[in-house]
């Protein structure tokens, strides 16, 4: 049961966050007039990184559970 939840979390984060971030990057609020990233962009970049890190941890935990390390 726990393995299924961990795998579902990993898949969700791997599918959702990159798709969402592509939309954020195209948003007019993502860059200022000079083309530099705004706080809007930076906050969402941090969220993307955290989401992908969570996906990697979930995948590693599910794999470790399946092979009996935990």
TORTOR-148680 format. One record per atom (N, C-alpha, C): residue number from 1; residue in three letters; x, y, z. Coordinates in steps of 0.1 Angstrom, whole numbers, plus 5000, padded with zeros to 4 digits. Layout:
<rec><pos>NUM</pos><code>ALA</code><east>X</east><north>Y</north><up>Z</up></rec>
...
***
This chain:
<rec><pos>1</pos><code>UNK</code><east>5008</east><north>4988</north><up>5000</up></rec>
<rec><pos>1</pos><code>UNK</code><east>5000</east><north>5000</north><up>5000</up></rec>
<rec><pos>1</pos><code>UNK</code><east>5009</east><north>5013</north><up>5000</up></rec>
<rec><pos>2</pos><code>UNK</code><east>5019</east><north>5013</north><up>5009</up></rec>
<rec><pos>2</pos><code>UNK</code><east>5027</east><north>5025</north><up>5010</up></rec>
<rec><pos>2</pos><code>UNK</code><east>5035</east><north>5027</north><up>4997</up></rec>
<rec><pos>3</pos><code>UNK</code><east>5039</east><north>5016</north><up>4991</up></rec>
<rec><pos>3</pos><code>UNK</code><east>5047</east><north>5017</north><up>4978</up></rec>
<rec><pos>3</pos><code>UNK</code><east>5038</east><north>5023</north><up>4967</up></rec>
<rec><pos>4</pos><code>UNK</code><east>5026</east><north>5019</north><up>4967</up></rec>
<rec><pos>4</pos><code>UNK</code><east>5017</east><north>5025</north><up>4957</up></rec>
<rec><pos>4</pos><code>UNK</code><east>5015</east><north>5040</north><up>4959</up></rec>
<rec><pos>5</pos><code>UNK</code><east>5014</east><north>5044</north><up>4972</up></rec>
<rec><pos>5</pos><code>UNK</code><east>5013</east><north>5059</north><up>4974</up></rec>
<rec><pos>5</pos><code>UNK</code><east>5025</east><north>5066</north><up>4971</up></rec>
<rec><pos>6</pos><code>UNK</code><east>5037</east><north>5060</north><up>4974</up></rec>
<rec><pos>6</pos><code>UNK</code><east>5050</east><north>5067</north><up>4970</up></rec>
<rec><pos>6</pos><code>UNK</code><east>5051</east><north>5068</north><up>4955</up></rec>
<rec><pos>7</pos><code>UNK</code><east>5048</east><north>5057</north><up>4948</up></rec>
<rec><pos>7</pos><code>UNK</code><east>5049</east><north>5057</north><up>4933</up></rec>
<rec><pos>7</pos><code>UNK</code><east>5039</east><north>5067</north><up>4927</up></rec>
<rec><pos>8</pos><code>UNK</code><east>5027</east><north>5068</north><up>4933</up></rec>
<rec><pos>8</pos><code>UNK</code><east>5017</east><north>5077</north><up>4928</up></rec>
<rec><pos>8</pos><code>UNK</code><east>5022</east><north>5092</north><up>4930</up></rec>
<rec><pos>9</pos><code>UNK</code><east>5028</east><north>5094</north><up>4941</up></rec>
<rec><pos>9</pos><code>UNK</code><east>5033</east><north>5107</north><up>4944</up></rec>
<rec><pos>9</pos><code>UNK</code><east>5045</east><north>5111</north><up>4934</up></rec>
<rec><pos>10</pos><code>UNK</code><east>5053</east><north>5102</north><up>4932</up></rec>
<rec><pos>10</pos><code>UNK</code><east>5064</east><north>5104</north><up>4923</up></rec>
<rec><pos>10</pos><code>UNK</code><east>5059</east><north>5107</north><up>4908</up></rec>
<rec><pos>11</pos><code>UNK</code><east>5050</east><north>5099</north><up>4904</up></rec>
<rec><pos>11</pos><code>UNK</code><east>5044</east><north>5101</north><up>4890</up></rec>
<rec><pos>11</pos><code>UNK</code><east>5037</east><north>5115</north><up>4890</up></rec>
<rec><pos>12</pos><code>UNK</code><east>5029</east><north>5118</north><up>4900</up></rec>
<rec><pos>12</pos><code>UNK</code><east>5022</east><north>5130</north><up>4900</up></rec>
<rec><pos>12</pos><code>UNK</code><east>5031</east><north>5142</north><up>4899</up></rec>
<rec><pos>13</pos><code>UNK</code><east>5042</east><north>5142</north><up>4907</up></rec>
<rec><pos>13</pos><code>UNK</code><east>5051</east><north>5153</north><up>4907</up></rec>
<rec><pos>13</pos><code>UNK</code><east>5059</east><north>5154</north><up>4894</up></rec>
<rec><pos>14</pos><code>UNK</code><east>5063</east><north>5143</north><up>4889</up></rec>
<rec><pos>14</pos><code>UNK</code><east>5070</east><north>5143</north><up>4876</up></rec>
<rec><pos>14</pos><code>UNK</code><east>5062</east><north>5147</north><up>4864</up></rec>
<rec><pos>15</pos><code>UNK</code><east>5049</east><north>5145</north><up>4865</up></rec>
<rec><pos>15</pos><code>UNK</code><east>5040</east><north>5149</north><up>4854</up></rec>
<rec><pos>15</pos><code>UNK</code><east>5035</east><north>5164</north><up>4856</up></rec>
<rec><pos>16</pos><code>UNK</code><east>5032</east><north>5167</north><up>4868</up></rec>
<rec><pos>16</pos><code>UNK</code><east>5025</east><north>5180</north><up>4871</up></rec>
<rec><pos>16</pos><code>UNK</code><east>5034</east><north>5192</north><up>4871</up></rec>
<rec><pos>17</pos><code>UNK</code><east>5045</east><north>5191</north><up>4878</up></rec>
<rec><pos>17</pos><code>UNK</code><east>5054</east><north>5203</north><up>4880</up></rec>
<rec><pos>17</pos><code>UNK</code><east>5061</east><north>5208</north><up>4867</up></rec>
<rec><pos>18</pos><code>UNK</code><east>5066</east><north>5199</north><up>4859</up></rec>
<rec><pos>18</pos><code>UNK</code><east>5072</east><north>5205</north><up>4847</up></rec>
<rec><pos>18</pos><code>UNK</code><east>5062</east><north>5211</north><up>4837</up></rec>
<rec><pos>19</pos><code>UNK</code><east>5050</east><north>5205</north><up>4837</up></rec>
<rec><pos>19</pos><code>UNK</code><east>5040</east><north>5211</north><up>4828</up></rec>
<rec><pos>19</pos><code>UNK</code><east>5035</east><north>5225</north><up>4834</up></rec>
<rec><pos>20</pos><code>UNK</code><east>5034</east><north>5226</north><up>4847</up></rec>
<rec><pos>20</pos><code>UNK</code><east>5030</east><north>5238</north><up>4853</up></rec>
<rec><pos>20</pos><code>UNK</code><east>5041</east><north>5249</north><up>4851</up></rec>
<rec><pos>21</pos><code>UNK</code><east>5053</east><north>5245</north><up>4853</up></rec>
<rec><pos>21</pos><code>UNK</code><east>5064</east><north>5254</north><up>4852</up></rec>
<rec><pos>21</pos><code>UNK</code><east>5065</east><north>5260</north><up>4838</up></rec>
<rec><pos>22</pos><code>UNK</code><east>5063</east><north>5252</north><up>4828</up></rec>
<rec><pos>22</pos><code>UNK</code><east>5063</east><north>5257</north><up>4814</up></rec>
<rec><pos>22</pos><code>UNK</code><east>5053</east><north>5268</north><up>4812</up></rec>
<rec><pos>23</pos><code>UNK</code><east>5041</east><north>5267</north><up>4818</up></rec>
<rec><pos>23</pos><code>UNK</code><east>5031</east><north>5277</north><up>4818</up></rec>
<rec><pos>23</pos><code>UNK</code><east>5036</east><north>5290</north><up>4825</up></rec>
<rec><pos>24</pos><code>UNK</code><east>5042</east><north>5288</north><up>4837</up></rec>
<rec><pos>24</pos><code>UNK</code><east>5047</east><north>5299</north><up>4845</up></rec>
<rec><pos>24</pos><code>UNK</code><east>5058</east><north>5306</north><up>4837</up></rec>
<rec><pos>25</pos><code>UNK</code><east>5067</east><north>5299</north><up>4830</up></rec>
<rec><pos>25</pos><code>UNK</code><east>5078</east><north>5305</north><up>4823</up></rec>
<rec><pos>25</pos><code>UNK</code><east>5073</east><north>5314</north><up>4811</up></rec>
<rec><pos>26</pos><code>UNK</code><east>5061</east><north>5310</north><up>4805</up></rec>
<rec><pos>26</pos><code>UNK</code><east>5055</east><north>5318</north><up>4794</up></rec>
<rec><pos>26</pos><code>UNK</code><east>5047</east><north>5330</north><up>4799</up></rec>
<rec><pos>27</pos><code>UNK</code><east>5044</east><north>5330</north><up>4812</up></rec>
<rec><pos>27</pos><code>UNK</code><east>5035</east><north>5340</north><up>4818</up></rec>
<rec><pos>27</pos><code>UNK</code><east>5043</east><north>5354</north><up>4817</up></rec>
<rec><pos>28</pos><code>UNK</code><east>5035</east><north>5364</north><up>4815</up></rec>
<rec><pos>28</pos><code>UNK</code><east>5041</east><north>5378</north><up>4814</up></rec>
<rec><pos>28</pos><code>UNK</code><east>5047</east><north>5382</north><up>4827</up></rec>
<rec><pos>29</pos><code>UNK</code><east>5042</east><north>5377</north><up>4838</up></rec>
<rec><pos>29</pos><code>UNK</code><east>5047</east><north>5381</north><up>4851</up></rec>
<rec><pos>29</pos><code>UNK</code><east>5061</east><north>5374</north><up>4855</up></rec>
<rec><pos>30</pos><code>UNK</code><east>5066</east><north>5365</north><up>4846</up></rec>
<rec><pos>30</pos><code>UNK</code><east>5078</east><north>5358</north><up>4849</up></rec>
<rec><pos>30</pos><code>UNK</code><east>5090</east><north>5366</north><up>4846</up></rec>
<rec><pos>31</pos><code>UNK</code><east>5089</east><north>5376</north><up>4838</up></rec>
<rec><pos>31</pos><code>UNK</code><east>5101</east><north>5384</north><up>4834</up></rec>
<rec><pos>31</pos><code>UNK</code><east>5097</east><north>5399</north><up>4835</up></rec>
<rec><pos>32</pos><code>UNK</code><east>5107</east><north>5407</north><up>4839</up></rec>
<rec><pos>32</pos><code>UNK</code><east>5105</east><north>5422</north><up>4839</up></rec>
<rec><pos>32</pos><code>UNK</code><east>5107</east><north>5427</north><up>4825</up></rec>
<rec><pos>33</pos><code>UNK</code><east>5107</east><north>5441</north><up>4824</up></rec>
<rec><pos>33</pos><code>UNK</code><east>5109</east><north>5447</north><up>4811</up></rec>
<rec><pos>33</pos><code>UNK</code><east>5123</east><north>5445</north><up>4805</up></rec>
<rec><pos>34</pos><code>UNK</code><east>5133</east><north>5442</north><up>4814</up></rec>
<rec><pos>34</pos><code>UNK</code><east>5146</east><north>5440</north><up>4809</up></rec>
<rec><pos>34</pos><code>UNK</code><east>5149</east><north>5425</north><up>4806</up></rec>
<rec><pos>35</pos><code>UNK</code><east>5139</east><north>5417</north><up>4809</up></rec>
<rec><pos>35</pos><code>UNK</code><east>5140</east><north>5402</north><up>4806</up></rec>
<rec><pos>35</pos><code>UNK</code><east>5145</east><north>5394</north><up>4817</up></rec>
<rec><pos>36</pos><code>UNK</code><east>5147</east><north>5400</north><up>4829</up></rec>
<rec><pos>36</pos><code>UNK</code><east>5152</east><north>5393</north><up>4840</up></rec>
<rec><pos>36</pos><code>UNK</code><east>5141</east><north>5386</north><up>4848</up></rec>
<rec><pos>37</pos><code>UNK</code><east>5144</east><north>5374</north><up>4854</up></rec>
<rec><pos>37</pos><code>UNK</code><east>5134</east><north>5367</north><up>4861</up></rec>
<rec><pos>37</pos><code>UNK</code><east>5129</east><north>5375</north><up>4873</up></rec>
<rec><pos>38</pos><code>UNK</code><east>5116</east><north>5375</north><up>4875</up></rec>
<rec><pos>38</pos><code>UNK</code><east>5110</east><north>5382</north><up>4886</up></rec>
<rec><pos>38</pos><code>UNK</code><east>5108</east><north>5372</north><up>4898</up></rec>
<rec><pos>39</pos><code>UNK</code><east>5103</east><north>5377</north><up>4909</up></rec>
<rec><pos>39</pos><code>UNK</code><east>5101</east><north>5369</north><up>4921</up></rec>
<rec><pos>39</pos><code>UNK</code><east>5091</east><north>5358</north><up>4918</up></rec>
<rec><pos>40</pos><code>UNK</code><east>5081</east><north>5362</north><up>4910</up></rec>
<rec><pos>40</pos><code>UNK</code><east>5071</east><north>5352</north><up>4906</up></rec>
<rec><pos>40</pos><code>UNK</code><east>5077</east><north>5340</north><up>4899</up></rec>
<rec><pos>41</pos><code>UNK</code><east>5087</east><north>5342</north><up>4890</up></rec>
<rec><pos>41</pos><code>UNK</code><east>5094</east><north>5331</north><up>4884</up></rec>
<rec><pos>41</pos><code>UNK</code><east>5102</east><north>5323</north><up>4894</up></rec>
<rec><pos>42</pos><code>UNK</code><east>5110</east><north>5331</north><up>4902</up></rec>
<rec><pos>42</pos><code>UNK</code><east>5119</east><north>5324</north><up>4912</up></rec>
<rec><pos>42</pos><code>UNK</code><east>5111</east><north>5315</north><up>4922</up></rec>
<rec><pos>43</pos><code>UNK</code><east>5100</east><north>5320</north><up>4927</up></rec>
<rec><pos>43</pos><code>UNK</code><east>5092</east><north>5312</north><up>4936</up></rec>
<rec><pos>43</pos><code>UNK</code><east>5088</east><north>5299</north><up>4930</up></rec>
<rec><pos>44</pos><code>UNK</code><east>5083</east><north>5300</north><up>4918</up></rec>
<rec><pos>44</pos><code>UNK</code><east>5078</east><north>5288</north><up>4911</up></rec>
<rec><pos>44</pos><code>UNK</code><east>5089</east><north>5279</north><up>4907</up></rec>
<rec><pos>45</pos><code>UNK</code><east>5101</east><north>5284</north><up>4904</up></rec>
<rec><pos>45</pos><code>UNK</code><east>5113</east><north>5276</north><up>4902</up></rec>
<rec><pos>45</pos><code>UNK</code><east>5117</east><north>5268</north><up>4914</up></rec>
<rec><pos>46</pos><code>UNK</code><east>5116</east><north>5274</north><up>4926</up></rec>
<rec><pos>46</pos><code>UNK</code><east>5119</east><north>5268</north><up>4938</up></rec>
<rec><pos>46</pos><code>UNK</code><east>5109</east><north>5257</north><up>4941</up></rec>
<rec><pos>47</pos><code>UNK</code><east>5096</east><north>5260</north><up>4938</up></rec>
<rec><pos>47</pos><code>UNK</code><east>5086</east><north>5249</north><up>4939</up></rec>
<rec><pos>47</pos><code>UNK</code><east>5088</east><north>5238</north><up>4930</up></rec>
<rec><pos>48</pos><code>UNK</code><east>5092</east><north>5240</north><up>4918</up></rec>
<rec><pos>48</pos><code>UNK</code><east>5095</east><north>5230</north><up>4908</up></rec>
<rec><pos>48</pos><code>UNK</code><east>5106</east><north>5221</north><up>4913</up></rec>
<rec><pos>49</pos><code>UNK</code><east>5117</east><north>5227</north><up>4918</up></rec>
<rec><pos>49</pos><code>UNK</code><east>5128</east><north>5219</north><up>4923</up></rec>
<rec><pos>49</pos><code>UNK</code><east>5124</east><north>5211</north><up>4935</up></rec>
<rec><pos>50</pos><code>UNK</code><east>5116</east><north>5217</north><up>4944</up></rec>
<rec><pos>50</pos><code>UNK</code><east>5112</east><north>5209</north><up>4956</up></rec>
<rec><pos>50</pos><code>UNK</code><east>5103</east><north>5197</north><up>4952</up></rec>
<rec><pos>51</pos><code>UNK</code><east>5094</east><north>5200</north><up>4942</up></rec>
<rec><pos>51</pos><code>UNK</code><east>5085</east><north>5189</north><up>4937</up></rec>
<rec><pos>51</pos><code>UNK</code><east>5093</east><north>5178</north><up>4931</up></rec>
<rec><pos>52</pos><code>UNK</code><east>5103</east><north>5181</north><up>4923</up></rec>
<rec><pos>52</pos><code>UNK</code><east>5111</east><north>5171</north><up>4917</up></rec>
<rec><pos>52</pos><code>UNK</code><east>5120</east><north>5163</north><up>4927</up></rec>
<rec><pos>53</pos><code>UNK</code><east>5124</east><north>5170</north><up>4937</up></rec>
<rec><pos>53</pos><code>UNK</code><east>5132</east><north>5164</north><up>4948</up></rec>
<rec><pos>53</pos><code>UNK</code><east>5123</east><north>5154</north><up>4955</up></rec>
<rec><pos>54</pos><code>UNK</code><east>5111</east><north>5159</north><up>4958</up></rec>
<rec><pos>54</pos><code>UNK</code><east>5101</east><north>5150</north><up>4965</up></rec>
<rec><pos>54</pos><code>UNK</code><east>5098</east><north>5138</north><up>4956</up></rec>
<rec><pos>55</pos><code>UNK</code><east>5097</east><north>5139</north><up>4943</up></rec>
<rec><pos>55</pos><code>UNK</code><east>5094</east><north>5128</north><up>4935</up></rec>
<rec><pos>55</pos><code>UNK</code><east>5106</east><north>5118</north><up>4935</up></rec>
<rec><pos>56</pos><code>UNK</code><east>5118</east><north>5124</north><up>4935</up></rec>
<rec><pos>56</pos><code>UNK</code><east>5130</east><north>5115</north><up>4935</up></rec>
<rec><pos>56</pos><code>UNK</code><east>5131</east><north>5107</north><up>4949</up></rec>
<rec><pos>57</pos><code>UNK</code><east>5128</east><north>5114</north><up>4960</up></rec>
<rec><pos>57</pos><code>UNK</code><east>5128</east><north>5108</north><up>4973</up></rec>
<rec><pos>57</pos><code>UNK</code><east>5117</east><north>5097</north><up>4973</up></rec>
<rec><pos>58</pos><code>UNK</code><east>5105</east><north>5100</north><up>4968</up></rec>
<rec><pos>58</pos><code>UNK</code><east>5094</east><north>5090</north><up>4968</up></rec>
<rec><pos>58</pos><code>UNK</code><east>5098</east><north>5078</north><up>4960</up></rec>
<rec><pos>59</pos><code>UNK</code><east>5104</east><north>5080</north><up>4949</up></rec>
<rec><pos>59</pos><code>UNK</code><east>5108</east><north>5069</north><up>4940</up></rec>
<rec><pos>59</pos><code>UNK</code><east>5118</east><north>5061</north><up>4947</up></rec>
<rec><pos>60</pos><code>UNK</code><east>5128</east><north>5067</north><up>4953</up></rec>
<rec><pos>60</pos><code>UNK</code><east>5139</east><north>5060</north><up>4960</up></rec>
<rec><pos>60</pos><code>UNK</code><east>5133</east><north>5052</north><up>4972</up></rec>
<rec><pos>61</pos><code>UNK</code><east>5124</east><north>5058</north><up>4980</up></rec>
<rec><pos>61</pos><code>UNK</code><east>5118</east><north>5051</north><up>4991</up></rec>
<rec><pos>61</pos><code>UNK</code><east>5109</east><north>5039</north><up>4987</up></rec>
<rec><pos>62</pos><code>UNK</code><east>5102</east><north>5041</north><up>4976</up></rec>
<rec><pos>62</pos><code>UNK</code><east>5094</east><north>5030</north><up>4970</up></rec>
<rec><pos>62</pos><code>UNK</code><east>5103</east><north>5019</north><up>4966</up></rec>
<rec><pos>63</pos><code>UNK</code><east>5114</east><north>5022</north><up>4959</up></rec>
<rec><pos>63</pos><code>UNK</code><east>5123</east><north>5012</north><up>4954</up></rec>
<rec><pos>63</pos><code>UNK</code><east>5130</east><north>5005</north><up>4966</up></rec>
<rec><pos>64</pos><code>UNK</code><east>5134</east><north>5012</north><up>4976</up></rec>
<rec><pos>64</pos><code>UNK</code><east>5140</east><north>5006</north><up>4988</up></rec>
<rec><pos>64</pos><code>UNK</code><east>5130</east><north>4997</north><up>4995</up></rec>
<rec><pos>65</pos><code>UNK</code><east>5118</east><north>5001</north><up>4996</up></rec>
<rec><pos>65</pos><code>UNK</code><east>5108</east><north>4993</north><up>5002</up></rec>
<rec><pos>65</pos><code>UNK</code><east>5105</east><north>4980</north><up>4995</up></rec>
<rec><pos>66</pos><code>UNK</code><east>5105</east><north>4981</north><up>4981</up></rec>
<rec><pos>66</pos><code>UNK</code><east>5103</east><north>4969</north><up>4973</up></rec>
<rec><pos>66</pos><code>UNK</code><east>5114</east><north>4959</north><up>4974</up></rec>
<rec><pos>67</pos><code>UNK</code><east>5126</east><north>4964</north><up>4975</up></rec>
<rec><pos>67</pos><code>UNK</code><east>5138</east><north>4954</north><up>4975</up></rec>
<rec><pos>67</pos><code>UNK</code><east>5141</east><north>4950</north><up>4989</up></rec>
<rec><pos>68</pos><code>UNK</code><east>5134</east><north>4956</north><up>4999</up></rec>
<rec><pos>68</pos><code>UNK</code><east>5136</east><north>4952</north><up>5013</up></rec>
<rec><pos>68</pos><code>UNK</code><east>5147</east><north>4959</north><up>5021</up></rec>
<rec><pos>69</pos><code>UNK</code><east>5151</east><north>4970</north><up>5016</up></rec>
<rec><pos>69</pos><code>UNK</code><east>5161</east><north>4978</north><up>5023</up></rec>
<rec><pos>69</pos><code>UNK</code><east>5155</east><north>4984</north><up>5036</up></rec>
<rec><pos>70</pos><code>UNK</code><east>5143</east><north>4988</north><up>5035</up></rec>
<rec><pos>70</pos><code>UNK</code><east>5136</east><north>4994</north><up>5047</up></rec>
<rec><pos>70</pos><code>UNK</code><east>5127</east><north>4985</north><up>5053</up></rec>
***
